Amino acid sequence: MTRIPTRIACALVVLASAAPSRAADPPPARSVAGPAAAVQADDPDLDVNLAQPDFMLSALPTTLRLPRNRLAFRLTHRFNQPLDESGPDDLWGMDSGAIIGLEFRYGLIPGGQVGFYRTSDRTIELFSQYDVVKQSDNMPVGIAAFGSVEGTDNFTDEYSPAIGAVISREIGTRAAVYAQPFWISNTNSEPADPAADDSTAMIGLGIRVRVFSSTYLVAEAAPRMSGYAPGTAHVSFAIEQRAGGHLFQITIANNQGTTPANVARGGPGGSNWYLGFNLARKFY
């Protein structure tokens, strides 16, 4: 029998021992995000709510939840000159200046948010909102508790606290309707009669309808039920466009107010309607 030379035999032994018997298994996948990030990723508050794309209608709140540890920003703009006193020459009041507001809100806890809002007339509002009940198969509406206090002259004078509830009903992904009963103190900042009403009870009513994939129509009103009720009750109409985390809204309202106390005070009588806009941005 032919013998394999010693050198060849040694080489075969080395090659056989070096060749893997099977393909090596890949290392197990390792999560680099950690359990905290997984919980955040599963937070339903991060999902887009097509029926409620924003935390406000025009000047009244909604029940949209702000995810925990997330931020949102809003810019409001209400031009000073009424539409019936303006026209194309001054761009329907856009040349007249405006009351401008800046708002920041933060998701403090699941379902709970706090915020800061300042307008260019030096009014500062601090507010909080907590989602008490979420709409579900067993609950036909969502309910949130709302509380705020606003102060004039950069929160150094004329404080007006407000408490209330925001009740919403989402209709699929196409619409949401709202009722917002509120009580606001110190709405009559300069009462001529010491016995005059110094607070206002009102109920906000609103609706938002998605007419196209990301275009909405909005309407809201805030009739006063009792207490101080000068001028006309706040009414506003708007059209808005959502683009990712941005929402741009054009408003026509009979009142320039965007805080609870100024909404409760209503607008001037007559046919005064004001052009304005809101710009909102979610940072999530």
Kinemage of the C-alpha trace (Angstrom):
@kinemage 1
@onewidth
@group {chain A} dominant
@subgroup {mainchain}
@vectorlist {calphas} color= white
{ca met a 1} P 0.000 0.000 0.000
{ca thr a 2} L 1.282 3.422 -0.952
{ca arg a 3} L 2.456 5.429 2.005
{ca ile a 4} L 1.680 9.153 2.397
{ca pro a 5} L 4.922 11.041 2.898
{ca thr a 6} L 5.417 12.332 6.395
{ca arg a 7} L 5.412 16.029 5.368
{ca ile a 8} L 2.151 15.674 3.443
{ca ala a 9} L 0.483 13.848 6.335
{ca cys a 10} L 1.482 16.567 8.770
{ca ala a 11} L 0.082 19.264 6.462
{ca leu a 12} L -3.259 17.455 6.160
{ca val a 13} L -3.521 17.167 9.951
{ca val a 14} L -2.867 20.907 10.380
{ca leu a 15} L -5.451 21.884 7.731
{ca ala a 16} L -8.081 19.581 9.215
{ca ser a 17} L -7.613 21.008 12.681
{ca ala a 18} L -7.747 24.615 11.377
{ca ala a 19} L -10.978 24.237 9.333
{ca pro a 20} L -14.153 25.091 11.294
{ca ser a 21} L -16.582 22.255 11.713
{ca arg a 22} L -19.583 24.653 11.167
{ca ala a 23} L -20.233 28.296 10.539
{ca ala a 24} L -19.871 30.393 13.661
{ca asp a 25} L -23.125 31.712 15.073
{ca pro a 26} L -23.403 35.504 15.013
{ca pro a 27} L -23.213 37.161 18.410
{ca pro a 28} L -26.606 37.813 20.000
{ca ala a 29} L -28.112 41.235 19.292
{ca arg a 30} L -27.493 43.650 22.102
{ca ser a 31} L -29.820 46.509 22.877
{ca val a 32} L -27.862 49.739 23.074
{ca ala a 33} L -30.874 51.851 23.966
{ca gly a 34} L -31.665 50.246 27.277
{ca pro a 35} L -35.017 49.568 28.957
{ca ala a 36} L -35.815 53.253 29.559
{ca ala a 37} L -35.666 54.018 25.842
{ca ala a 38} L -37.830 50.989 25.090
{ca val a 39} L -40.498 52.315 27.442
{ca gln a 40} L -40.335 55.721 25.734
{ca ala a 41} L -40.621 54.116 22.309
{ca asp a 42} L -43.805 52.338 23.417
{ca asp a 43} L -45.399 55.521 24.824
{ca pro a 44} L -48.724 55.966 22.962
{ca asp a 45} L -48.557 59.714 23.648
{ca leu a 46} L -45.784 59.878 21.027
{ca asp a 47} L -48.162 58.733 18.285
{ca val a 48} L -49.735 61.318 15.969
{ca asn a 49} L -53.345 62.019 16.937
{ca leu a 50} L -55.072 62.900 13.660
{ca ala a 51} L -58.276 64.029 15.385
{ca gln a 52} L -56.379 66.250 17.839
{ca pro a 53} L -53.207 67.546 16.185
{ca asp a 54} L -52.581 70.360 18.690
{ca phe a 55} L -52.930 71.314 22.346
{ca met a 56} L -55.177 74.275 21.501
{ca leu a 57} L -58.084 75.011 19.192
{ca ser a 58} L -57.539 78.726 18.623
{ca ala a 59} L -57.562 80.179 22.145
{ca leu a 60} L -59.163 77.272 24.042
{ca pro a 61} L -57.383 74.070 25.164
{ca thr a 62} L -57.847 70.512 23.924
{ca thr a 63} L -57.178 67.186 25.658
{ca leu a 64} L -54.126 66.275 23.566
{ca arg a 65} L -51.547 64.692 25.872
{ca leu a 66} L -47.935 65.855 25.900
{ca pro a 67} L -45.485 62.954 26.336
{ca arg a 68} L -43.421 62.940 29.497
{ca asn a 69} L -40.152 64.893 29.251
{ca arg a 70} L -41.118 66.389 25.882
{ca leu a 71} L -41.553 70.022 24.864
{ca ala a 72} L -43.941 72.021 22.696
{ca phe a 73} L -43.840 75.629 21.516
{ca arg a 74} L -46.556 78.006 20.268
{ca leu a 75} L -46.515 81.481 18.752
{ca thr a 76} L -49.748 83.507 18.640
{ca his a 77} L -50.380 86.666 16.646
{ca arg a 78} L -53.525 88.847 16.724
{ca phe a 79} L -53.454 91.972 14.565
{ca asn a 80} L -54.751 95.200 16.110
{ca gln a 81} L -56.831 96.697 13.310
{ca pro a 82} L -60.313 95.207 12.750
{ca leu a 83} L -61.027 93.784 9.320
{ca asp a 84} L -63.916 96.195 8.676
{ca glu a 85} L -61.475 99.113 9.051
{ca ser a 86} L -58.794 97.676 6.784
{ca gly a 87} L -58.329 96.351 3.275
{ca pro a 88} L -55.755 95.354 0.654
{ca asp a 89} L -53.790 98.598 1.126
{ca asp a 90} L -52.749 97.606 4.663
{ca leu a 91} L -53.044 93.855 4.105
{ca trp a 92} L -56.243 93.559 6.147
{ca gly a 93} L -54.744 94.940 9.318
{ca met a 94} L -51.279 93.376 9.083
{ca asp a 95} L -49.658 96.843 9.041
{ca ser a 96} L -51.297 97.802 12.338
{ca gly a 97} L -49.103 95.885 14.775
{ca ala a 98} L -50.285 92.943 16.837
{ca ile a 99} L -50.549 91.282 20.213
{ca ile a 100} L -47.953 88.511 20.091
{ca gly a 101} L -47.661 85.578 22.468
{ca leu a 102} L -44.960 82.968 23.117
{ca glu a 103} L -45.754 79.689 24.864
{ca phe a 104} L -43.642 76.786 26.081
{ca arg a 105} L -45.138 73.635 27.589
{ca tyr a 106} L -43.481 70.584 29.134
{ca gly a 107} L -44.683 67.039 29.787
{ca leu a 108} L -44.058 66.746 33.514
{ca ile a 109} L -45.635 63.326 34.144
{ca pro a 110} L -47.646 60.900 31.997
{ca gly a 111} L -50.862 62.753 31.215
{ca gly a 112} L -49.686 65.916 32.994
{ca gln a 113} L -48.248 69.063 31.446
{ca val a 114} L -47.247 72.527 32.628
{ca gly a 115} L -46.664 75.683 30.624
{ca phe a 116} L -45.603 79.316 30.443
{ca tyr a 117} L -47.237 81.859 28.128
{ca arg a 118} L -46.369 85.555 27.716
{ca thr a 119} L -48.071 88.111 25.469
{ca ser a 120} L -46.671 91.401 24.238
{ca asp a 121} L -49.059 93.365 26.486
{ca arg a 122} L -46.860 92.038 29.349
{ca thr a 123} L -49.346 89.432 30.559
{ca ile a 124} L -47.827 86.172 31.812
{ca glu a 125} L -49.881 82.994 32.252
{ca leu a 126} L -48.721 79.908 34.154
{ca phe a 127} L -50.875 76.858 33.523
{ca ser a 128} L -51.131 73.137 34.145
{ca gln a 129} L -53.312 70.380 32.760
{ca tyr a 130} L -53.814 66.774 33.812
{ca asp a 131} L -55.555 64.061 31.810
{ca val a 132} L -58.081 62.545 34.217
{ca val a 133} L -59.905 60.205 31.818
{ca lys a 134} L -58.896 58.988 28.364
{ca gln a 135} L -61.473 58.217 25.707
{ca ser a 136} L -61.740 54.479 25.137
{ca asp a 137} L -64.207 51.752 24.169
{ca asn a 138} L -65.653 51.948 27.661
{ca met a 139} L -65.439 55.734 28.020
{ca pro a 140} L -67.070 57.927 25.363
{ca val a 141} L -65.154 61.119 26.233
{ca gly a 142} L -61.785 62.301 27.445
{ca ile a 143} L -61.606 64.659 30.425
{ca ala a 144} L -58.713 66.846 31.548
{ca ala a 145} L -58.458 69.159 34.554
{ca phe a 146} L -57.077 72.622 33.822
{ca gly a 147} L -55.755 75.345 36.119
{ca ser a 148} L -53.947 78.606 35.463
{ca val a 149} L -53.099 82.002 36.857
{ca glu a 150} L -52.199 85.029 34.803
{ca gly a 151} L -50.768 88.344 35.912
{ca thr a 152} L -50.364 91.671 34.158
{ca asp a 153} L -47.188 93.773 34.075
{ca asn a 154} L -44.990 90.680 33.859
{ca phe a 155} L -46.846 88.831 36.604
{ca thr a 156} L -46.578 91.625 39.169
{ca asp a 157} L -50.141 92.994 39.101
{ca glu a 158} L -53.818 92.044 38.575
{ca tyr a 159} L -53.785 88.271 38.999
{ca ser a 160} L -56.583 86.216 37.414
{ca pro a 161} L -56.686 82.547 38.442
{ca ala a 162} L -58.795 80.093 36.432
{ca ile a 163} L -59.954 76.524 36.950
{ca gly a 164} L -61.940 74.294 34.676
{ca ala a 165} L -62.236 71.088 32.720
{ca val a 166} L -61.711 70.141 29.095
{ca ile a 167} L -64.091 67.497 27.766
{ca ser a 168} L -63.473 66.026 24.325
{ca arg a 169} L -65.027 63.490 22.019
{ca glu a 170} L -62.958 62.216 19.115
{ca ile a 171} L -64.928 61.042 16.078
{ca gly a 172} L -62.611 58.547 14.466
{ca thr a 173} L -59.623 60.331 12.969
{ca arg a 174} L -61.738 62.985 11.265
{ca ala a 175} L -63.022 65.278 13.999
{ca ala a 176} L -63.116 66.178 17.668
{ca val a 177} L -65.697 68.209 19.583
{ca tyr a 178} L -65.119 69.997 22.890
{ca ala a 179} L -66.800 71.519 25.913
{ca gln a 180} L -64.718 73.552 28.368
{ca pro a 181} L -66.487 74.818 31.503
{ca phe a 182} L -64.319 77.451 33.205
{ca trp a 183} L -64.430 79.805 36.145
{ca ile a 184} L -62.074 82.795 35.989
{ca ser a 185} L -61.528 85.249 38.850
{ca asn a 186} L -60.700 88.965 38.588
{ca thr a 187} L -61.952 89.393 35.034
{ca asn a 188} L -63.274 92.850 35.959
{ca ser a 189} L -59.916 94.447 36.696
{ca glu a 190} L -61.293 97.970 37.252
{ca pro a 191} L -64.800 97.694 38.711
{ca ala a 192} L -66.568 101.046 38.974
{ca asp a 193} L -68.927 99.574 41.561
{ca pro a 194} L -67.387 97.597 44.462
{ca ala a 195} L -70.425 95.341 44.359
{ca ala a 196} L -69.998 94.574 40.658
{ca asp a 197} L -69.141 91.074 39.448
{ca asp a 198} L -65.444 90.329 39.649
{ca ser a 199} L -65.383 86.874 38.064
{ca thr a 200} L -66.816 85.052 35.057
{ca ala a 201} L -68.208 81.566 34.524
{ca met a 202} L -68.113 80.527 30.879
{ca ile a 203} L -68.327 77.371 28.833
{ca gly a 204} L -66.119 76.978 25.813
{ca leu a 205} L -67.466 75.050 22.830
{ca gly a 206} L -65.295 73.941 19.946
{ca ile a 207} L -64.872 71.637 16.989
{ca arg a 208} L -61.971 70.620 14.757
{ca val a 209} L -62.631 68.765 11.486
{ca arg a 210} L -59.976 67.204 9.247
{ca val a 211} L -61.159 67.982 5.718
{ca phe a 212} L -58.060 66.693 3.902
{ca ser a 213} L -55.177 64.471 4.995
{ca ser a 214} L -53.501 67.285 6.962
{ca thr a 215} L -55.855 70.280 6.594
{ca tyr a 216} L -58.356 71.189 9.317
{ca leu a 217} L -61.208 73.614 9.927
{ca val a 218} L -61.634 74.937 13.478
{ca ala a 219} L -64.400 76.848 15.243
{ca glu a 220} L -64.792 77.838 18.882
{ca ala a 221} L -66.982 80.042 21.068
{ca ala a 222} L -66.999 80.960 24.758
{ca pro a 223} L -70.424 82.163 25.921
{ca arg a 224} L -70.476 83.561 29.460
{ca met a 225} L -72.903 81.802 31.778
{ca ser a 226} L -72.732 84.230 34.709
{ca gly a 227} L -70.665 87.009 36.241
{ca tyr a 228} L -68.771 89.750 34.462
{ca ala a 229} L -69.653 89.656 30.743
{ca pro a 230} L -68.878 92.846 28.832
{ca gly a 231} L -68.836 93.217 25.055
{ca thr a 232} L -69.545 90.160 22.950
{ca ala a 233} L -68.740 86.522 23.697
{ca his a 234} L -65.533 85.231 22.146
{ca val a 235} L -65.934 83.531 18.736
{ca ser a 236} L -63.146 82.342 16.440
{ca phe a 237} L -62.855 80.510 13.127
{ca ala a 238} L -59.677 79.072 11.640
{ca ile a 239} L -58.116 76.969 8.935
{ca glu a 240} L -54.900 75.121 9.672
{ca gln a 241} L -52.298 72.915 8.056
{ca arg a 242} L -50.243 70.225 9.783
{ca ala a 243} L -46.755 69.345 8.509
{ca gly a 244} L -44.989 66.795 10.693
{ca gly a 245} L -44.538 68.373 14.114
{ca his a 246} L -45.560 71.818 12.822
{ca leu a 247} L -49.056 73.281 12.707
{ca phe a 248} L -49.888 76.640 11.101
{ca gln a 249} L -53.303 78.208 11.703
{ca ile a 250} L -54.928 81.352 10.281
{ca thr a 251} L -57.657 82.756 12.539
{ca ile a 252} L -60.477 85.270 12.295
{ca ala a 253} L -61.859 86.176 15.727
{ca asn a 254} L -64.015 88.876 17.298
{ca asn a 255} L -61.594 89.048 20.215
{ca gln a 256} L -57.814 89.407 20.419
{ca gly a 257} L -57.681 87.511 23.708
{ca thr a 258} L -55.672 84.286 23.948
{ca thr a 259} L -55.576 83.808 27.755
{ca pro a 260} L -58.524 82.546 29.854
{ca ala a 261} L -59.199 85.962 31.433
{ca asn a 262} L -59.058 87.819 28.119
{ca val a 263} L -61.270 85.248 26.438
{ca ala a 264} L -63.758 85.589 29.319
{ca arg a 265} L -63.795 89.384 28.910
{ca gly a 266} L -64.998 88.911 25.343
{ca gly a 267} L -64.533 91.200 22.393
{ca pro a 268} L -65.702 94.730 21.675
{ca gly a 269} L -69.220 95.185 20.375
{ca gly a 270} L -70.093 95.808 16.760
{ca ser a 271} L -68.547 94.121 13.753
{ca asn a 272} L -64.961 94.002 14.962
{ca trp a 273} L -63.187 90.909 13.614
{ca tyr a 274} L -59.441 90.474 13.800
{ca leu a 275} L -57.067 88.511 11.606
{ca gly a 276} L -54.390 86.433 13.297
{ca phe a 277} L -52.401 83.235 13.234
{ca asn a 278} L -50.948 80.523 15.475
{ca leu a 279} L -47.760 78.576 14.821
{ca ala a 280} L -47.155 75.443 16.912
{ca arg a 281} L -44.209 73.053 17.064
{ca lys a 282} L -43.864 69.742 18.898
{ca phe a 283} L -40.356 68.616 19.823
{ca tyr a 284} L -40.943 64.864 19.532
